[in-house]
Amino acid sequence: MLSYHPENLDKTAKAKDISDDIENNNSDEKESCSIGHETPNTQYRLNSKGVFAQFMVTGAVFLLSAGVGMPIGYSAILLPQLSEINGTLRTDQELGSWIASVHSLATPVGSLLSGPLIETIGRRGSLQLGAIPLCVGWIVMGFAENISSILVGRVVSGLAVGLIAVPAQVLVGEIADPTIRGFLVGGSFAAYCFGILLVYAFGASFKWSTVAFCSIIFPGLALIALSLVHESPAWLVRRKNVEKARKALLWLRGGDVEQVEIEIVILQARARADNARHSEANTWRDKISSSLNLIFNRGVIKPFIIINIFNILQVSCGTYIVVFYAVDLINDIAGGNSIDSYLAALITGVIRAIFCIVGCALLLKIGRRLLGLLSASLTAVASLILAAYLMAKKEESPSDKYILGIFLLIYVAANTAGLFALPGIMIGELLPQRARGISAGFTFFIFNLFLFVVTKSFPTVNTAVGISGIFLIFGTAGIIEALFIYLAVPETKDRTLQEIEDYFQKDNFFWVTREKRPHEMFSSQS
């Protein structure tokens, strides 16, 4: 079991013990479970230089995350402008649904490519590569003179989002100290929300083509910023570039040589153990078979299933529907009431950005499970109240827009504070290092494919069940999500990535039935 206290052990002996522990537990059937037991934690020694370095890396990722958020929210301001009577390009509901959803159809392709890429060219290299088609997609849309060009631009930007999503979460998860990892990984979603907010703000003031050109700024700045920071030490060690990894870790840990040597030993031992499992894969067929066997390994398939069920329920709660169709959705909710839907969409963007930051701050104090439970429960309550009110009202009233507006904002706030950011944190924390690339790629593939189906079918479902029926679906999914979080999602706050890997080697799937010692008590984070 990987538990040690740097302040109490000699550096050399400590490093040897950790290395021996990993080597001796090379079997996939090991029975350690650091999260489920009351055992000492790995103690990291944070210092201001190290924290600043980690914030520099995440700051570069934040720039790109904001750039990724902009095409997500772009359809919300693009479609209403295209449908205007005096619009330069006219579109109907069916074509509009393709413009909104084709982005999510291209994203899974990028997600599948991102898995091999982050193992081949690195986490930082993959992010830099993904920024290029993101810029190209915006340029194509900015110069578009027909719907076909807009669709091409949406496809290219969707591909870029798929390329970026996995390495962004993996890079931050691998360089961050466990005590601030949730805050830093979640912060990328705050930047993502800021990108959505910014595109809403631009859309309320400028023509859609001008918005497209403005959206090139963030990915352009990210390309520059990423060239100024180090690659992931974990990837460098796996590529046998130990000196570069040591240099990167010295910077990330603020010059703490003892801590760096301990982490280098852990990374080297883990890389050797993983290589030993797959050393016989020589041909492409062997490598494909090895990759599939890797995914279906007990320590990988369990977090893979947990993350994907969580994601499907999160999308079913309406998290991204409100982003893609913000203006049109608000018009449907308002009914006959006069309302500036662009301003209302902008307000939802502000609320989303604020509560994503609030959620990140809460992660420093409370556990992932508690935040997820609160978020899913409040999302369900707000959705069901909206559905009930819309079903019950007989005639239009001037007060409707205020009552509905308040509960819509509560819905957005509750949904964003937990459900919006937790999937990225789970990608960075739950998936083991040996399978992080390929399994994260498949996870984002499934997520975006499901998102495409939901986004494309939303106008049809909305016509069939009405806006009240839509929020009834959101509320039901929220209840199921809360139940799933309670049963299966593990608590990973302040746990090292190695301790999390050890937990998933146990036989149990559900967190509530995990093996616990008799003297262990549930904390507020359990």
N, C-alpha and C positions, 0 to 999 in steps of 0.2 A: 504494500500500500504506500502510495507516494505522500507521505506526511513528514515534514521536517521543519526544524526551526533554525534558521541561519545564525541566530544570536547564540545558540547553544552548542553547535557542532563545528568542528574544524572543517575548513572548506574542502580539503582533499578527501577526507573520510566521507564527508557528506555527499560529494559528487559521486564517489565510488559506490556508496550504498544505493543511491538513486539509480545509477546505471545498472547495477546488479539486479535491482528490483524489476526494472523493465525487461532486461534480458531473460530473467527467470520466469517472467510471466508472458512469454512470447505466445503461448497458447491462447486461442480465442475463447477457451472455456474457463478462464480464470474467474475467481469468485469474489474479487474485491468489490466493495461498494462504498466508496468514501462519502457519497452524498447521503446515503440512507443511514449512515451510522454517526454516532457522536464521536468523531475523531478529530485530532488536531488538524488545522488547516495549514497549507503551505503559506508561509508568511513572506509577503513582498515588502520591500522597504522603499516606499515612494519618496521621491525628492522632487523639488521644484523643477530642476533641469529635465528630469525624465518626463514629468507631466507635460512640460512645455513641448518636448520633442514629440510625444504622443499626440498632443493637440495639433502640432504642425502637420503630421501625417493625416489625421482625421480632417483637418481644415482643407487640405487638398481634395480629399474624398468628398467633403461637404460641397465644394464648388461643383463637382461633377454630379452629385446627387441633386442639387438644385437644378442643374441643366437637364437631368433625367425627368424631374417633376414637371417641367414645362410642356413637353409633348403630351404628357398624361392629361393635363388640364386644358390643352389647346382646343380639343373638339368642343368643349363647353362654350367657348366664345366664337369658334369658327362657324359652327352650324347655324346659330341664330343670324349671324351676319350673311351667310350664304342664302338663307331663306327669306331675307328681306326683299320687298318688292323692287327696290332700286339696287339690289345687289348685283355685282358684276358677274357672278356665277350663281345660277339658280340650282337648287337641289330639292328633292322630295324626301319623305320620311325613310324610304327604303335605302336610297343612296346615302342619306345622312347616317343611317345605322352602319353602313359599310365604312364610311369615313371615320366614325368613332371607334369601330371595332377592329379594323384591319391592322391598326397599330399593335393590338394584342395578338393578332394572328401571326405577325412577323416576330414578335418578341420570343416565343418559344424556340424558334430556330437559333436565335442568338444565345439563348440559355444553354442549349445543347452544345453549341460551339464553345461556350465559355469554360465548360468543364475541362476539356483537353488543353485549352489555351492557358489557363492559369497554372497548369502543371508544366507546360512547355516554355512559355515566355514569362511566367511569373505573374503575381497579383498586380503589381504596379504596371508592368508592361501591358497586361490585358486592359487595364483602365485607360491607359494612353491610347491603345489601339481602338477601344470603343468610342472614345471622344471624337475620332475622325468621322465615322459615318453619322454621328449625331449632328455635327456641323453641316455635313453634306445634305442630310435630310432637310434641315431648316433652309438651306440655300435653295434647294429644289422647290420647296413650298413658297418661299418668298418670291421667286420668279414665276410661279405657276400662272398659266393663262387658261387652264382648263381643269376639270375635275380629275382627269387622269393623272396630271402632274401632282396634284394634291395627294392622291392615293399613293403614288410612287414615293413622295416625300414622307408620308406617314409610315410606309413599309420600311424605308431606310432608317428612319428614326426609331421605329419599333425594334428593328434588328439591333441597333446600337444599345437600346435600353436593356435588351437581353444579354448583350455582351458585358455590360457594366454591372448589372445587379449582383451577380455572384462574387466577382473579385472585390467589389466594394465592401461587402459584409465580411468576407474572409480576411482581407487585409487588416481591417480595423480589429476584428476579433483576435487575430494572431499577434498583433503588436501591443495590444492594450493590457494594462495591469488588471487582474481580476476584480479589484475593488471599484474600478471606474469603467470596466468594459461595457456594462449595460448602458451607462450614460453616453459613452462615445459611440457605440453601435446605434443606439436609439437616436443619437444626435443627427445621424445621416438622414433619418426619416424626417426630422425637423427641417433639415435643409431641403429635402424632397417636398415637404409641405410648403416651404417658402417659395420654391419654384412654381408650384401650382398657384399660390397666391399672386405671385408676380405676373404670371400669364393672364390671370383674371383681371388684374389691375391694368395691364397693357390693353387687354381686349375691351375694357370699358372706355378707353380713351383713343385707341388707334385702330386703323384698319388691320385686318388679319395678316396681310402681307408684311406690314411694318412690324407686327409682333414677331413674325417668323425671323426677320433679320435681327431683331433685338435679342432673340433667344440664342444666338451664336456666342454671345459674350461669355457665359459661364463655362461651357465646355472648352472654349479657347483659353481662358484663364487657368482652368484645371490642367490642361496640357503642360503649361509652364510650371505650375506649382508642383505637379507630380515629378517633374524632372529634378526638383530640388530636395526630395526626400528619399529615404532608403527603401529598398525592397524588403519584403517580409523575411525576417531571419529564418523562420521555419522552412520556407521554400529554398533559401540559399543553402541551408544545411542539407536538405534532401538532394540538392544539385552538387553536393560535395564542395561547396565554396564556403568553407568554415571561417576563413579569415574575414571575408566580407560580412558573414553573418555575425561574427564577433564585433566587428566595427559598428554594424547597425545596432546591435544590442547595447553596446556601450553608450551610444547616442540616446537610444530609447530609454535606458535605465539611468540616465544622468551620470555616467561614469562610475557606477557601482560595479567594480571589477568582480567582487565575490559573487554578487547576484548573477552577473553575466556568465561566469564560469559554470555555475550551477545550471542555468538555463541551457547553455550550450551542451552540457553533458546529457541533459534530459532530451533535447532535440536530436542529438546524435544517436542515443540509445533507441529512441522511438523510431527513427529513420531506419536503423539497422534491423529492428524487429519487424517493421513493415516490409522491408525489402526481402527478409527471409521468408515471409509468407508467399511472396509472388516471384521468387527468383527463377522458377521453372518456366515462366511465360516468355517464350522466345519468338514465336511466330505471331502474326496479327490475329490469327484465330485463337491462339493461346491467350493473347492479351485481352481480346474481347471476352473470352470465357472467364479470364481472371477478374476482369472488371465486373462482370455480372455476378460472379461468386462473391466479390467484395461487397457489392450492394446488398446481397442476400445474407451476408454474415450477420449473426445475431446482434453484434454491437453497432451495426449500421442500419439494418432494416427497421429496428424499433424506433430510433429517432426519426428516420425517414418517414415512416407511417404517421407518427405523431405530428410532425410538421405539416405533412400534406393534408391530413384531416383538419388540422387547425386552419390551414389556408383556405380550404374549400368552404368551411363554415364562415370564415371571415369575409370572403367574397359574397357569400349568400346573405350576410348581414347588410349588404348594400354599401360597403366601404368605398368601392370604386365606382359604383353606379352614380353616387352623388357627385363624384369628381367628374366623370365623363359627361354627365347630362345635367350639370348643376342648374344652368339657366332654364332649360326646358322643364326640369323637375319642379323648380320653384314656381314656374308659371302654372303647372298642373295643380300644385298645392294651393296656390292663391285663388284659383278658380276665377270668379268674376271680379275679384278685388283688384283695384289698381295698385300695381307695385312695380318698382324699378328692379327687374329681375337681375340685371347686371350688377347693380349695387348689392342686392341680396346675395348673389353668388360670391361677390367679393367679401362680404361679411362672413360667409361660411368659410372662405379661404383664410381669413384672419383668425377665426376661431380654431380652425384646424392647425394653423401654424403655432398659435399660442399653446394649445393643449398638447401638441406633440412635444413642445419644450417642457411643459408641466410634467408630462409622462416621463421624460428623460430624467428630470430632477427627482421625481418620486422613486425612480429605480435606484437612486443612491441610498434611499432610506428603507424602502419596502421591497418585498420579493416579487419575482415575475408572476408567480401564481396569484397572489393577492391582487396585483394590478390588473391581470387578465380577468379575474373573476368580477372585479368591480366594473371594469370596462364592458364586458359582455352583458352583465346583468342590467346596467344602466342603459345600454344600447337597446336591449330588449324592452325595457319599461318605456323608454321614450318612443320607440317604434310602435308599440301596441297602443299607447295613449293617442298618438297621431292617427293610427288606423281607426280607433274607436271614435274619435272626435269627427273625423271625415265621414264616417258611416252614419253618425248620429245627427249631424247638422242637416236641417231641412231646407233652410234658405240662407242666402248670403247675409252676412252681418259685418259691419265695419270693424268689429273686434276680432273677427276671424283671423285676419292676417297677423295680428299681434300674438294671439294664442298659438296659432300654428307655427309662427316664426320662432317663438320661444322654445317650443318643444323640438323643432327642427335643429336649432342651435345646440340644445341639450344632447340630442342624438349625435350630432357631429362631434361635439366636445367629448362625450363618453366614448364614442367609437375610436376617436383618434388617440386619446390618452393611453390606451392599452393595445387594442386589437390592431391598430394601424402599424405600430412599431415592433410589436413582439415577433412577427415572422422573421424579420431580419436578424433580430437578436438570437432567435432559435437556430437559424442557419449558422451563425458564427459560433454558437456555444455547443449545440447538441451533436452536430455531425463530427465524427472523429477525423483527425488530421489525415489519416491514410486514405480516406474516401471523401474528403471535403469537396474536392473539385468535381468529381463525376456525380456524386449524389446531390450536391447543390445545383448542378446543371440540370439534372432530371427533375429536381423539385421545382425550380423556376419554370421548366418546360410544362409540367403539369399545371402549375398555378396559372400561367399565362394562357394556356390552351383553355382552361376552364373560364378564365376571365373573358376571353374572346367569345365563348359561347354565351355567357351571361350578358355581356355588353351588346352583342348582335341581336339577341332575342328580347332585350328589354322593351323596345317599342311595341313588339307584338304582345308580350305579356301585359304591359301597361294598358294596352287597348282592351285586352280580354278581361282583366280583373280590376282595372281602375287603380288610381293612386292609393286608395285605402287598402286594396288587396296587396299592393306592393309592400307597404309598410307592415302589413300583417305577416308577410313572408319574412321580412327583415327581423321582426320581433321573434318569430318562431325559431329562426336560425340563431338568434342571440341566446335564447334559452338553452338550445342544444350545445352551443359553443361553451357557455358557462359550465354546463354539466361535464363536458369533455375535459375542460381545463382542470376541474376539481378531481376527476378520476385519473387522468393520465399524464398531464404535463408536469415534469419534475421541477423542483426549485433549484436554481443554479446560481443564485446570488452569492458572490464572494467565493465561488468554487473555481479551482483551476480547471483548464480544459482536460487535463489528465484525470482528475477526479470524476469529471462528468463522463469521460470514456469508460472508466471503471464501473460506474453505475449501470450503464447499458449492457455490460457483460453479464449482469444477473439475469435470472430466469423470468422475473416478474415483468409484466408490461405496464400495469397500472401503478401509479405513484402511491395511491392510498393503500395498496396491499404490499408495498415494499417491505423487505425484511428490516426490522428495527430491533435494537437491543432493548431489553426490558426497562433500563433506566433512562432511555432517550425520551424526551418530552417533545411534543409538537411546539414549535415556536410560531410566531405570527407569520413567518414566511413559509411555513410548511403546508 
